[in-house]
Amino acid sequence: DCPVTFTMRKIGGKWKPIILYLISKGGNRFGLLQRGIEGISKHMLTKQLRELEADGILSRKIYAEIPPRVEYSITELGDSIMPIIGSMREWGEAHMPPTS
């Protein structure tokens, strides 16, 4: 019954915030996402995308091409989560150690 717990069930974990951020920045294909997320396996990326889609946060469009092309987009519900993801990005930018 905790709203924070509910939110964490939908977008919490190691990968979902990163997936949402990359899709919001135009990384809407599986290969782009996998290359953009260091350390994620194909199996885990597939699982996370399916969960986000089942929760109504992402939508998936399959194009009738050979080979099939699949693109992900953020739904209206997912768009309502993006301020949270944006705040996470801003906090990270403000507190990340400088790169050499």
Buried (B, 14 or more C-beta within 10 A) or exposed (E): EEEEEEEEEBBEBEBBBBBBBBBBEEBBBBEBBBEBBEEBEEEBBEEBBEBBBEBEBBBBEEEEEEEEEBBBEBBEEBEEBBEEBEEBBEEEEEEEEEEE
